[in-house]
Amino acid sequence: EEDLECRFYISPKMENLGELVKEIINRHLNKGLPCYLKINTDSTKNDRIVFYSSLQNANGHLEIFKEIKQERKELFTESDKRSRRYLFWNGAICKISI
């Protein structure tokens, strides 16, 4: 079991939520990386996907998010406008770009 030390927040359009979650899970399974996430289906909330990670695996997760965004940019359309795109790490919030 890994220490969950940081979180990634992703806010896709509601109609893309299921497909994006499927992509995230499948790519993590293919690469053998652990995948811990929470999904919020409340359309009034921006943080629709909260992804949890250890610091050790954070770069691997970011690489997967970048791959998905490059290959399936439409899944991140609303993320570019509404997502906080921040990494919460040990009590500090750091801006990230994917």
Steps between C-alpha positions, in 0.01 A plus 500: 500500500638839407491820704247736344687828540360710218185552294428605143171673415354459150169647379385360166159570352239270651450321167875420488532388862445126445726478196781693670482283812511190279812633321670585830432158653596302187829685455592454865424129476711471183796673667461321833451823696256508791184698435299659782232748405168646606234601249246776563196491271350821640496732198526808725842394631823574311712225653339207324804273527728504803800279437715394797871416477821448687778746423701210359237430231384858434714547186374172355141612551571838341654328198184291457281812525720671238478197266122496524480874440724474192305209352148588617506878548120519480476323836673799666306779326329636811805422714691773320234755595375392843739260666719631774785291359677499830689235688433485873813373668569468872286799590628722219329568168719513189379599153556237232456497126393198300 
